Amino acid sequence: MKLTKEQLAELETPCIVIDVAQAQANICSMQQAINAAGCTLRPHVKTHKMPFFAKMQMEAGAVGITCAKVSEAEVMAEYGLRDIFIAYPMVGAFRIARSIALSRRVDRLILAVDSIESAVALNQAALAANVVLEVRLEIDTGAGRTGVLWEKAPEVAVQISRMQNLNLTGIYTFKSMVYKGKTTEDNALAAQEEGELMAKAAKRIHEKGVSITEISAGSSPTGIRVAQTRLVTEVRPGTYIFKDQLLCGEHVAVPQEIAVRYVATVVSAQHESYAVIDGGSKAFATDIPLKAPPFFFEGYAQVEGRPDLCLMRMNEEHGIVVSKCGHTGLRVGDILTLIPIHVCTAINLQNTVYLLEDEKITRSCVNARGMTV
């Protein structure tokens, strides 16, 4: 992405700029790859949190969208998205009540459970509301967060299938770059294992007499390869729409495909070796550890066109841009564009972003940012 001086002058920094044409190209590339593998795509909206981009994904051929939270799904439904999977354990009376209300507003709502306890509570609420809720059972295939233990999935599936007001239609997982329980840089190995584990889990569930039709897996680093195993029916990548340095490190993106830039203004340059920009941890993402395996990133963002400069540390409102060679050459008032390591959390920090489309800059609301329920 190359912003002109005139375009930069339109921006209020710190901010994020999204190249709409590049995002569209990334959407189409993923959709074509998943179609070619005979799989379906249900993209995760956690990355962009904007109905504008969700609709773009649907128009390209996605079967529906994935959300992390009920509140996120409510926003998407408000803007006309009608087929939604909330890929997060449905626990808590407040969350369940809102999900039931949402199920009456959309064509299809799929909810997630990973335990008998959560399924029982969901079934009781559905019975009281006189609705039948579609659910998927989450299985832990190695990521070590939510999901029923793989070996226990069949017995849990059997019990859920007997619940009157729940319709168990599938299983899902999030595994990403894990192989045999450990982080890996080999997405082919990670994806093959993911597909095999989920296919075996589905087979064992079928052998228990439970009929499920959907096997959902895949993330941005593994999504295409998982689909190509032809062992799953659906993949749910998110970051692929914008891409970032993390995906480049995982060998599923190149820098030219990154559709997002941080933009910040130098507000202080008192020292030769570093300068201070107006974007800190309240504006830009800090969730990826620096100088840690497997990628050993030196900063939270790379200054575009200046490989010697990176965003090394941040306080709440201050970003410290450091020079590898000891001299930044930056002056107060300089406007920098930076390429992020991880884009998802950065978008969630913004009330609005700037869209670059047909060489014009417009400001757009991040409608579902900060949705935590």
C-alpha positions as YAML, in Angstrom:
chain: A
units: angstrom
residues:
- id: 1
  name: MET
  ca: [0.00, 0.00, 0.00]
- id: 2
  name: LYS
  ca: [1.41, 3.36, -1.02]
- id: 3
  name: LEU
  ca: [-0.31, 6.44, 0.38]
- id: 4
  name: THR
  ca: [0.27, 9.79, -1.29]
- id: 5
  name: LYS
  ca: [1.09, 12.96, 0.63]
- id: 6
  name: GLU
  ca: [-2.40, 14.21, -0.15]
- id: 7
  name: GLN
  ca: [-3.98, 11.03, 1.25]
- id: 8
  name: LEU
  ca: [-1.81, 11.16, 4.37]
- id: 9
  name: ALA
  ca: [-2.88, 14.76, 4.92]
- id: 10
  name: GLU
  ca: [-6.51, 13.59, 5.21]
- id: 11
  name: LEU
  ca: [-5.75, 11.31, 8.16]
- id: 12
  name: GLU
  ca: [-6.06, 11.99, 11.88]
- id: 13
  name: THR
  ca: [-3.35, 9.94, 13.56]
- id: 14
  name: PRO
  ca: [-2.87, 7.48, 15.12]
- id: 15
  name: CYS
  ca: [-5.10, 5.45, 12.85]
- id: 16
  name: ILE
  ca: [-5.42, 2.38, 10.66]
- id: 17
  name: VAL
  ca: [-5.84, 2.43, 6.89]
- id: 18
  name: ILE
  ca: [-7.25, -0.55, 4.99]
- id: 19
  name: ASP
  ca: [-6.66, -1.09, 1.28]
- id: 20
  name: VAL
  ca: [-10.08, -2.32, 0.14]
- id: 21
  name: ALA
  ca: [-8.85, -3.64, -3.22]
- id: 22
  name: GLN
  ca: [-6.16, -5.74, -1.53]
- id: 23
  name: ALA
  ca: [-8.67, -7.06, 1.01]
- id: 24
  name: GLN
  ca: [-10.97, -8.01, -1.86]
- id: 25
  name: ALA
  ca: [-8.12, -9.80, -3.61]
- id: 26
  name: ASN
  ca: [-7.32, -11.73, -0.42]
- id: 27
  name: ILE
  ca: [-10.99, -12.68, -0.01]
- id: 28
  name: CYS
  ca: [-11.24, -13.97, -3.57]
- id: 29
  name: SER
  ca: [-7.96, -15.88, -3.38]
- id: 30
  name: MET
  ca: [-9.04, -17.77, -0.25]
- id: 31
  name: GLN
  ca: [-12.54, -18.44, -1.58]
- id: 32
  name: GLN
  ca: [-11.17, -19.86, -4.84]
- id: 33
  name: ALA
  ca: [-8.73, -22.12, -2.99]
- id: 34
  name: ILE
  ca: [-11.41, -23.47, -0.66]
- id: 35
  name: ASN
  ca: [-13.84, -23.99, -3.55]
- id: 36
  name: ALA
  ca: [-11.17, -25.90, -5.46]
- id: 37
  name: ALA
  ca: [-10.70, -28.19, -2.44]
- id: 38
  name: GLY
  ca: [-14.41, -29.03, -2.42]
- id: 39
  name: CYS
  ca: [-14.91, -27.39, 0.96]
- id: 40
  name: THR
  ca: [-17.01, -24.51, 2.26]
- id: 41
  name: LEU
  ca: [-15.76, -21.27, 3.79]
- id: 42
  name: ARG
  ca: [-17.27, -19.63, 6.88]
- id: 43
  name: PRO
  ca: [-14.87, -16.74, 7.59]
- id: 44
  name: HIS
  ca: [-14.32, -15.44, 11.08]
- id: 45
  name: VAL
  ca: [-15.22, -11.74, 11.41]
- id: 46
  name: LYS
  ca: [-12.96, -11.26, 14.46]
- id: 47
  name: THR
  ca: [-10.33, -9.68, 12.24]
- id: 48
  name: HIS
  ca: [-12.34, -6.89, 10.62]
- id: 49
  name: LYS
  ca: [-15.45, -6.65, 12.87]
- id: 50
  name: MET
  ca: [-17.23, -4.78, 10.10]
- id: 51
  name: PRO
  ca: [-20.42, -5.77, 8.21]
- id: 52
  name: PHE
  ca: [-18.93, -4.02, 5.17]
- id: 53
  name: PHE
  ca: [-16.25, -6.71, 4.87]
- id: 54
  name: ALA
  ca: [-18.51, -9.57, 6.04]
- id: 55
  name: LYS
  ca: [-20.87, -8.82, 3.15]
- id: 56
  name: MET
  ca: [-17.91, -8.74, 0.78]
- id: 57
  name: GLN
  ca: [-16.95, -12.22, 1.99]
- id: 58
  name: MET
  ca: [-20.50, -13.50, 1.54]
- id: 59
  name: GLU
  ca: [-20.71, -12.06, -1.98]
- id: 60
  name: ALA
  ca: [-17.50, -13.91, -2.85]
- id: 61
  name: GLY
  ca: [-19.10, -17.24, -1.91]
- id: 62
  name: ALA
  ca: [-18.87, -17.79, 1.86]
- id: 63
  name: VAL
  ca: [-21.69, -19.95, 3.25]
- id: 64
  name: GLY
  ca: [-21.98, -17.83, 6.37]
- id: 65
  name: ILE
  ca: [-19.85, -16.08, 8.97]
- id: 66
  name: THR
  ca: [-18.21, -17.00, 12.25]
- id: 67
  name: CYS
  ca: [-18.26, -14.78, 15.33]
- id: 68
  name: ALA
  ca: [-16.54, -15.08, 18.69]
- id: 69
  name: LYS
  ca: [-19.19, -13.43, 20.81]
- id: 70
  name: VAL
  ca: [-22.97, -13.05, 20.90]
- id: 71
  name: SER
  ca: [-22.67, -9.25, 20.89]
- id: 72
  name: GLU
  ca: [-20.51, -9.44, 17.76]
- id: 73
  name: ALA
  ca: [-23.13, -11.66, 16.09]
- id: 74
  name: GLU
  ca: [-25.92, -9.24, 17.07]
- id: 75
  name: VAL
  ca: [-24.14, -6.44, 15.22]
- id: 76
  name: MET
  ca: [-23.70, -8.57, 12.12]
- id: 77
  name: ALA
  ca: [-27.37, -9.59, 12.20]
- id: 78
  name: GLU
  ca: [-28.42, -5.96, 12.54]
- id: 79
  name: TYR
  ca: [-26.68, -5.27, 9.22]
- id: 80
  name: GLY
  ca: [-28.29, -8.19, 7.39]
- id: 81
  name: LEU
  ca: [-25.97, -11.17, 7.93]
- id: 82
  name: ARG
  ca: [-28.31, -14.16, 8.22]
- id: 83
  name: ASP
  ca: [-26.17, -17.30, 8.69]
- id: 84
  name: ILE
  ca: [-23.98, -17.10, 11.79]
- id: 85
  name: PHE
  ca: [-21.88, -19.51, 13.85]
- id: 86
  name: ILE
  ca: [-20.85, -18.29, 17.32]
- id: 87
  name: ALA
  ca: [-17.70, -20.35, 17.90]
- id: 88
  name: TYR
  ca: [-17.45, -19.87, 21.65]
- id: 89
  name: PRO
  ca: [-18.84, -21.94, 24.55]
- id: 90
  name: MET
  ca: [-22.40, -20.84, 25.24]
- id: 91
  name: VAL
  ca: [-22.13, -20.43, 29.01]
- id: 92
  name: GLY
  ca: [-24.01, -17.92, 31.18]
- id: 93
  name: ALA
  ca: [-27.74, -17.20, 31.39]
- id: 94
  name: PHE
  ca: [-27.27, -13.70, 29.93]
- id: 95
  name: ARG
  ca: [-25.38, -15.07, 26.92]
- id: 96
  name: ILE
  ca: [-27.90, -17.85, 26.35]
- id: 97
  name: ALA
  ca: [-30.87, -15.48, 26.55]
- id: 98
  name: ARG
  ca: [-29.35, -13.15, 23.98]
- id: 99
  name: SER
  ca: [-28.55, -16.07, 21.69]
- id: 100
  name: ILE
  ca: [-32.11, -17.35, 21.82]
- id: 101
  name: ALA
  ca: [-33.39, -13.88, 20.94]
- id: 102
  name: LEU
  ca: [-30.87, -13.68, 18.10]
- id: 103
  name: SER
  ca: [-31.93, -17.09, 16.75]
- id: 104
  name: ARG
  ca: [-35.35, -15.61, 16.01]
- id: 105
  name: ARG
  ca: [-33.84, -12.79, 13.93]
- id: 106
  name: VAL
  ca: [-31.65, -14.77, 11.53]
- id: 107
  name: ASP
  ca: [-32.08, -17.64, 9.09]
- id: 108
  name: ARG
  ca: [-29.53, -19.87, 10.80]
- id: 109
  name: LEU
  ca: [-27.72, -19.56, 14.11]
- id: 110
  name: ILE
  ca: [-25.26, -22.23, 15.22]
- id: 111
  name: LEU
  ca: [-24.12, -22.25, 18.85]
- id: 112
  name: ALA
  ca: [-21.15, -23.97, 20.49]
- id: 113
  name: VAL
  ca: [-20.84, -26.26, 23.49]
- id: 114
  name: ASP
  ca: [-17.86, -28.17, 24.84]
- id: 115
  name: SER
  ca: [-19.32, -29.85, 27.94]
- id: 116
  name: ILE
  ca: [-22.39, -31.62, 29.26]
- id: 117
  name: GLU
  ca: [-22.86, -28.80, 31.77]
- id: 118
  name: SER
  ca: [-23.09, -26.09, 29.13]
- id: 119
  name: ALA
  ca: [-25.32, -28.24, 26.92]
- id: 120
  name: VAL
  ca: [-27.75, -28.97, 29.78]
- id: 121
  name: ALA
  ca: [-28.12, -25.27, 30.62]
- id: 122
  name: LEU
  ca: [-28.60, -24.39, 26.96]
- id: 123
  name: ASN
  ca: [-31.17, -27.15, 26.49]
- id: 124
  name: GLN
  ca: [-33.16, -26.06, 29.54]
- id: 125
  name: ALA
  ca: [-33.27, -22.46, 28.33]
- id: 126
  name: ALA
  ca: [-34.29, -23.55, 24.84]
- id: 127
  name: LEU
  ca: [-37.06, -25.74, 26.28]
- id: 128
  name: ALA
  ca: [-38.37, -22.82, 28.34]
- id: 129
  name: ALA
  ca: [-38.31, -20.58, 25.26]
- id: 130
  name: ASN
  ca: [-39.94, -23.26, 23.07]
- id: 131
  name: VAL
  ca: [-37.12, -23.26, 20.51]
- id: 132
  name: VAL
  ca: [-34.74, -25.86, 19.14]
- id: 133
  name: LEU
  ca: [-31.17, -24.61, 18.90]
- id: 134
  name: GLU
  ca: [-28.58, -25.88, 16.45]
- id: 135
  name: VAL
  ca: [-25.27, -26.68, 18.15]
- id: 136
  name: ARG
  ca: [-21.79, -27.91, 17.36]
- id: 137
  name: LEU
  ca: [-19.52, -29.70, 19.79]
- id: 138
  name: GLU
  ca: [-16.05, -28.20, 20.13]
- id: 139
  name: ILE
  ca: [-13.16, -30.64, 20.30]
- id: 140
  name: ASP
  ca: [-9.66, -29.83, 21.58]
- id: 141
  name: THR
  ca: [-7.22, -31.09, 18.94]
- id: 142
  name: GLY
  ca: [-4.11, -29.63, 20.51]
- id: 143
  name: ALA
  ca: [-4.50, -25.87, 21.00]
- id: 144
  name: GLY
  ca: [-5.07, -26.38, 24.71]
- id: 145
  name: ARG
  ca: [-7.89, -23.93, 25.30]
- id: 146
  name: THR
  ca: [-11.63, -24.72, 24.96]
- id: 147
  name: GLY
  ca: [-12.99, -27.97, 23.59]
- id: 148
  name: VAL
  ca: [-13.89, -31.37, 24.98]
- id: 149
  name: LEU
  ca: [-10.97, -33.79, 25.18]
- id: 150
  name: TRP
  ca: [-10.71, -35.67, 21.88]
- id: 151
  name: GLU
  ca: [-11.12, -39.09, 23.46]
- id: 152
  name: LYS
  ca: [-14.28, -38.01, 25.32]
- id: 153
  name: ALA
  ca: [-16.02, -36.44, 22.32]
- id: 154
  name: PRO
  ca: [-18.17, -39.48, 21.35]
- id: 155
  name: GLU
  ca: [-19.72, -39.93, 24.79]
- id: 156
  name: VAL
  ca: [-20.42, -36.20, 25.13]
- id: 157
  name: ALA
  ca: [-21.94, -36.14, 21.63]
- id: 158
  name: VAL
  ca: [-24.25, -39.01, 22.54]
- id: 159
  name: GLN
  ca: [-25.56, -37.19, 25.60]
- id: 160
  name: ILE
  ca: [-26.09, -33.94, 23.69]
- id: 161
  name: SER
  ca: [-27.92, -35.79, 20.91]
- id: 162
  name: ARG
  ca: [-30.49, -36.96, 23.47]
- id: 163
  name: MET
  ca: [-31.35, -33.41, 24.55]
- id: 164
  name: GLN
  ca: [-34.80, -32.53, 23.26]
- id: 165
  name: ASN
  ca: [-34.22, -28.88, 22.35]
- id: 166
  name: LEU
  ca: [-30.71, -29.11, 20.94]
- id: 167
  name: ASN
  ca: [-29.93, -30.23, 17.39]
- id: 168
  name: LEU
  ca: [-26.34, -31.44, 17.22]
- id: 169
  name: THR
  ca: [-25.30, -31.04, 13.57]
- id: 170
  name: GLY
  ca: [-21.52, -31.02, 13.71]
- id: 171
  name: ILE
  ca: [-18.17, -30.72, 15.43]
- id: 172
  name: TYR
  ca: [-15.55, -28.01, 15.25]
- id: 173
  name: THR
  ca: [-12.06, -27.21, 16.43]
- id: 174
  name: PHE
  ca: [-9.38, -24.54, 16.53]
- id: 175
  name: LYS
  ca: [-5.88, -25.96, 16.30]
- id: 176
  name: SER
  ca: [-3.78, -23.68, 14.09]
- id: 177
  name: MET
  ca: [0.01, -24.16, 14.12]
- id: 178
  name: VAL
  ca: [0.21, -27.10, 16.51]
- id: 179
  name: TYR
  ca: [1.49, -30.58, 15.75]
- id: 180
  name: LYS
  ca: [1.52, -33.40, 18.30]
- id: 181
  name: GLY
  ca: [0.72, -30.89, 21.02]
- id: 182
  name: LYS
  ca: [3.60, -28.52, 20.28]
- id: 183
  name: THR
  ca: [3.95, -25.32, 18.25]
- id: 184
  name: THR
  ca: [5.23, -25.91, 14.74]
- id: 185
  name: GLU
  ca: [6.23, -23.84, 11.73]
- id: 186
  name: ASP
  ca: [5.05, -26.56, 9.35]
- id: 187
  name: ASN
  ca: [1.44, -25.73, 8.43]
- id: 188
  name: ALA
  ca: [1.18, -28.80, 6.18]
- id: 189
  name: LEU
  ca: [1.85, -31.17, 9.08]
- id: 190
  name: ALA
  ca: [-0.42, -29.19, 11.41]
- id: 191
  name: ALA
  ca: [-3.24, -29.16, 8.87]
- id: 192
  name: GLN
  ca: [-3.00, -32.86, 8.01]
- id: 193
  name: GLU
  ca: [-3.14, -33.80, 11.69]
- id: 194
  name: GLU
  ca: [-6.09, -31.45, 12.22]
- id: 195
  name: GLY
  ca: [-8.06, -32.99, 9.38]
- id: 196
  name: GLU
  ca: [-7.27, -36.55, 10.46]
- id: 197
  name: LEU
  ca: [-8.17, -35.94, 14.11]
- id: 198
  name: MET
  ca: [-11.50, -34.36, 13.19]
- id: 199
  name: ALA
  ca: [-12.38, -37.06, 10.66]
- id: 200
  name: LYS
  ca: [-11.58, -39.78, 13.20]
- id: 201
  name: ALA
  ca: [-13.65, -37.97, 15.85]
- id: 202
  name: ALA
  ca: [-16.59, -37.76, 13.45]
- id: 203
  name: LYS
  ca: [-16.26, -41.48, 12.62]
- id: 204
  name: ARG
  ca: [-16.25, -42.43, 16.30]
- id: 205
  name: ILE
  ca: [-19.31, -40.24, 16.91]
- id: 206
  name: HIS
  ca: [-21.13, -41.85, 13.97]
- id: 207
  name: GLU
  ca: [-20.27, -45.29, 15.37]
- id: 208
  name: LYS
  ca: [-22.11, -44.29, 18.54]
- id: 209
  name: GLY
  ca: [-25.24, -43.73, 16.47]
- id: 210
  name: VAL
  ca: [-25.06, -39.93, 16.36]
- id: 211
  name: SER
  ca: [-25.57, -38.44, 12.91]
- id: 212
  name: ILE
  ca: [-23.55, -35.27, 12.30]
- id: 213
  name: THR
  ca: [-23.05, -33.66, 8.91]
- id: 214
  name: GLU
  ca: [-20.49, -30.90, 9.45]
- id: 215
  name: ILE
  ca: [-16.82, -30.98, 10.40]
- id: 216
  name: SER
  ca: [-15.48, -27.45, 10.84]
- id: 217
  name: ALA
  ca: [-11.80, -26.61, 11.28]
- id: 218
  name: GLY
  ca: [-9.02, -24.46, 9.87]
- id: 219
  name: SER
  ca: [-7.46, -21.10, 10.64]
- id: 220
  name: SER
  ca: [-5.70, -18.63, 8.36]
- id: 221
  name: PRO
  ca: [-2.33, -20.43, 8.49]
- id: 222
  name: THR
  ca: [-3.86, -23.89, 8.03]
- id: 223
  name: GLY
  ca: [-7.26, -23.29, 6.38]
- id: 224
  name: ILE
  ca: [-6.39, -24.06, 2.75]
- id: 225
  name: ARG
  ca: [-4.31, -27.13, 3.61]
- id: 226
  name: VAL
  ca: [-6.98, -28.47, 5.98]
- id: 227
  name: ALA
  ca: [-9.56, -28.05, 3.22]
- id: 228
  name: GLN
  ca: [-7.26, -29.85, 0.79]
- id: 229
  name: THR
  ca: [-7.20, -32.93, 3.03]
- id: 230
  name: ARG
  ca: [-10.89, -33.33, 2.06]
- id: 231
  name: LEU
  ca: [-11.46, -34.61, 5.60]
- id: 232
  name: VAL
  ca: [-13.49, -31.59, 6.76]
- id: 233
  name: THR
  ca: [-16.56, -29.87, 5.34]
- id: 234
  name: GLU
  ca: [-15.86, -26.28, 6.40]
- id: 235
  name: VAL
  ca: [-12.97, -23.98, 7.35]
- id: 236
  name: ARG
  ca: [-13.09, -20.75, 9.39]
- id: 237
  name: PRO
  ca: [-10.03, -18.52, 8.76]
- id: 238
  name: GLY
  ca: [-10.14, -14.86, 9.80]
- id: 239
  name: THR
  ca: [-6.86, -12.97, 9.39]
- id: 240
  name: TYR
  ca: [-6.52, -13.92, 5.72]
- id: 241
  name: ILE
  ca: [-8.71, -10.96, 4.71]
- id: 242
  name: PHE
  ca: [-6.04, -8.41, 5.72]
- id: 243
  name: LYS
  ca: [-2.95, -10.58, 6.41]
- id: 244
  name: ASP
  ca: [-0.03, -9.42, 8.55]
- id: 245
  name: GLN
  ca: [3.58, -10.16, 9.41]
- id: 246
  name: LEU
  ca: [2.51, -13.16, 11.48]
- id: 247
  name: LEU
  ca: [0.95, -14.85, 8.44]
- id: 248
  name: CYS
  ca: [4.08, -14.02, 6.43]
- id: 249
  name: GLY
  ca: [6.12, -15.82, 9.09]
- id: 250
  name: GLU
  ca: [3.74, -18.77, 8.81]
- id: 251
  name: HIS
  ca: [4.39, -18.91, 5.04]
- id: 252
  name: VAL
  ca: [0.82, -18.19, 3.93]
- id: 253
  name: ALA
  ca: [1.26, -14.54, 2.96]
- id: 254
  name: VAL
  ca: [3.77, -12.20, 1.39]
- id: 255
  name: PRO
  ca: [4.26, -8.57, 2.44]
- id: 256
  name: GLN
  ca: [2.60, -7.24, -0.73]
- id: 257
  name: GLU
  ca: [-0.67, -8.91, 0.32]
- id: 258
  name: ILE
  ca: [-0.94, -7.11, 3.67]
- id: 259
  name: ALA
  ca: [-3.93, -4.78, 3.36]
- id: 260
  name: VAL
  ca: [-3.54, -2.84, 6.62]
- id: 261
  name: ARG
  ca: [-1.21, -0.08, 7.73]
- id: 262
  name: TYR
  ca: [-0.81, 1.75, 11.00]
- id: 263
  name: VAL
  ca: [-0.29, 5.48, 10.43]
- id: 264
  name: ALA
  ca: [1.27, 7.66, 13.11]
- id: 265
  name: THR
  ca: [2.90, 11.06, 13.51]
- id: 266
  name: VAL
  ca: [6.28, 11.69, 15.10]
- id: 267
  name: VAL
  ca: [5.59, 13.92, 18.13]
- id: 268
  name: SER
  ca: [9.07, 13.95, 19.67]
- id: 269
  name: ALA
  ca: [12.59, 13.34, 18.33]
- id: 270
  name: GLN
  ca: [14.92, 14.36, 21.13]
- id: 271
  name: HIS
  ca: [17.25, 11.40, 20.70]
- id: 272
  name: GLU
  ca: [19.15, 10.18, 17.65]
- id: 273
  name: SER
  ca: [18.45, 6.49, 18.31]
- id: 274
  name: TYR
  ca: [14.69, 6.71, 18.75]
- id: 275
  name: ALA
  ca: [11.65, 8.88, 18.11]
- id: 276
  name: VAL
  ca: [8.19, 8.95, 19.68]
- id: 277
  name: ILE
  ca: [4.97, 8.55, 17.69]
- id: 278
  name: ASP
  ca: [1.42, 9.36, 18.76]
- id: 279
  name: GLY
  ca: [0.25, 5.73, 18.73]
- id: 280
  name: GLY
  ca: [0.77, 3.57, 21.81]
- id: 281
  name: SER
  ca: [-0.82, 0.45, 23.29]
- id: 282
  name: LYS
  ca: [-4.29, 2.03, 23.25]
- id: 283
  name: ALA
  ca: [-4.07, 2.29, 19.46]
- id: 284
  name: PHE
  ca: [-1.87, -0.56, 18.25]
- id: 285
  name: ALA
  ca: [-1.56, -4.25, 19.11]
- id: 286
  name: THR
  ca: [0.92, -5.57, 21.68]
- id: 287
  name: ASP
  ca: [-0.30, -9.16, 22.05]
- id: 288
  name: ILE
  ca: [2.56, -10.90, 20.20]
- id: 289
  name: PRO
  ca: [5.70, -11.35, 22.36]
- id: 290
  name: LEU
  ca: [8.82, -9.80, 20.88]
- id: 291
  name: LYS
  ca: [12.11, -11.65, 20.34]
- id: 292
  name: ALA
  ca: [10.38, -14.93, 21.14]
- id: 293
  name: PRO
  ca: [10.19, -18.16, 19.13]
- id: 294
  name: PRO
  ca: [9.30, -19.09, 16.51]
- id: 295
  name: PHE
  ca: [9.58, -15.75, 14.66]
- id: 296
  name: PHE
  ca: [11.62, -13.50, 16.98]
- id: 297
  name: PHE
  ca: [9.94, -10.27, 15.87]
- id: 298
  name: GLU
  ca: [12.04, -7.23, 16.76]
- id: 299
  name: GLY
  ca: [9.12, -4.82, 17.03]
- id: 300
  name: TYR
  ca: [5.33, -4.60, 17.06]
- id: 301
  name: ALA
  ca: [5.35, -3.07, 13.59]
- id: 302
  name: GLN
  ca: [7.84, -2.36, 10.82]
- id: 303
  name: VAL
  ca: [8.14, 1.16, 9.41]
- id: 304
  name: GLU
  ca: [7.29, 0.91, 5.73]
- id: 305
  name: GLY
  ca: [10.18, 1.81, 3.44]
- id: 306
  name: ARG
  ca: [12.61, 1.92, 6.37]
- id: 307
  name: PRO
  ca: [13.73, -1.62, 7.26]
- id: 308
  name: ASP
  ca: [16.06, -0.14, 9.87]
- id: 309
  name: LEU
  ca: [13.13, 1.26, 11.91]
- id: 310
  name: CYS
  ca: [10.60, -0.64, 14.01]
- id: 311
  name: LEU
  ca: [8.06, 0.07, 16.70]
- id: 312
  name: MET
  ca: [10.04, -1.38, 19.60]
- id: 313
  name: ARG
  ca: [7.94, -0.55, 22.66]
- id: 314
  name: MET
  ca: [4.74, 1.22, 23.65]
- id: 315
  name: ASN
  ca: [3.21, 2.96, 26.59]
- id: 316
  name: GLU
  ca: [-0.47, 3.84, 26.58]
- id: 317
  name: GLU
  ca: [-0.17, 6.90, 24.32]
- id: 318
  name: HIS
  ca: [3.46, 6.74, 23.22]
- id: 319
  name: GLY
  ca: [5.12, 4.49, 20.65]
- id: 320
  name: ILE
  ca: [8.90, 4.26, 20.56]
- id: 321
  name: VAL
  ca: [10.37, 3.84, 17.09]
- id: 322
  name: VAL
  ca: [13.96, 2.61, 17.28]
- id: 323
  name: SER
  ca: [16.70, 2.54, 14.66]
- id: 324
  name: LYS
  ca: [18.86, -0.57, 14.25]
- id: 325
  name: CYS
  ca: [21.72, 1.59, 13.05]
- id: 326
  name: GLY
  ca: [21.48, 4.08, 15.92]
- id: 327
  name: HIS
  ca: [20.11, 7.07, 13.99]
- id: 328
  name: THR
  ca: [16.43, 7.38, 13.03]
- id: 329
  name: GLY
  ca: [16.69, 10.52, 10.90]
- id: 330
  name: LEU
  ca: [13.10, 11.29, 11.93]
- id: 331
  name: ARG
  ca: [11.78, 14.76, 12.62]
- id: 332
  name: VAL
  ca: [8.80, 16.09, 14.55]
- id: 333
  name: GLY
  ca: [5.77, 16.05, 12.24]
- id: 334
  name: ASP
  ca: [6.94, 13.16, 10.05]
- id: 335
  name: ILE
  ca: [4.08, 10.78, 9.21]
- id: 336
  name: LEU
  ca: [4.96, 7.10, 9.25]
- id: 337
  name: THR
  ca: [3.14, 4.09, 7.83]
- id: 338
  name: LEU
  ca: [3.83, 0.84, 9.67]
- id: 339
  name: ILE
  ca: [3.16, -2.81, 8.85]
- id: 340
  name: PRO
  ca: [1.66, -4.66, 11.86]
- id: 341
  name: ILE
  ca: [2.70, -8.04, 13.26]
- id: 342
  name: HIS
  ca: [-0.87, -8.98, 14.25]
- id: 343
  name: VAL
  ca: [-3.82, -7.10, 12.82]
- id: 344
  name: CYS
  ca: [-6.87, -8.57, 14.63]
- id: 345
  name: THR
  ca: [-6.36, -6.99, 18.04]
- id: 346
  name: ALA
  ca: [-5.34, -3.69, 16.45]
- id: 347
  name: ILE
  ca: [-8.63, -3.33, 14.55]
- id: 348
  name: ASN
  ca: [-10.53, -4.02, 17.77]
- id: 349
  name: LEU
  ca: [-8.85, -0.98, 19.36]
- id: 350
  name: GLN
  ca: [-10.28, 1.40, 16.75]
- id: 351
  name: ASN
  ca: [-13.68, 3.11, 16.79]
- id: 352
  name: THR
  ca: [-13.14, 3.93, 13.12]
- id: 353
  name: VAL
  ca: [-10.70, 3.03, 10.37]
- id: 354
  name: TYR
  ca: [-9.89, 4.69, 7.08]
- id: 355
  name: LEU
  ca: [-10.71, 2.82, 3.87]
- id: 356
  name: LEU
  ca: [-8.59, 3.38, 0.77]
- id: 357
  name: GLU
  ca: [-10.77, 2.64, -2.25]
- id: 358
  name: ASP
  ca: [-10.30, 3.88, -5.81]
- id: 359
  name: GLU
  ca: [-7.59, 6.24, -4.52]
- id: 360
  name: LYS
  ca: [-10.11, 7.91, -2.19]
- id: 361
  name: ILE
  ca: [-9.91, 7.92, 1.61]
- id: 362
  name: THR
  ca: [-13.11, 7.51, 3.63]
- id: 363
  name: ARG
  ca: [-13.70, 6.93, 7.32]
- id: 364
  name: SER
  ca: [-15.74, 3.92, 8.40]
- id: 365
  name: CYS
  ca: [-17.04, 2.62, 11.73]
- id: 366
  name: VAL
  ca: [-15.69, -0.60, 13.23]
- id: 367
  name: ASN
  ca: [-19.22, -1.62, 14.16]
- id: 368
  name: ALA
  ca: [-18.46, -4.66, 16.32]
- id: 369
  name: ARG
  ca: [-15.31, -3.50, 18.11]
- id: 370
  name: GLY
  ca: [-15.16, -4.00, 21.85]
- id: 371
  name: MET
  ca: [-17.96, -6.58, 21.86]
- id: 372
  name: THR
  ca: [-17.07, -8.85, 24.78]
- id: 373
  name: VAL
  ca: [-20.27, -10.72, 25.73]
...
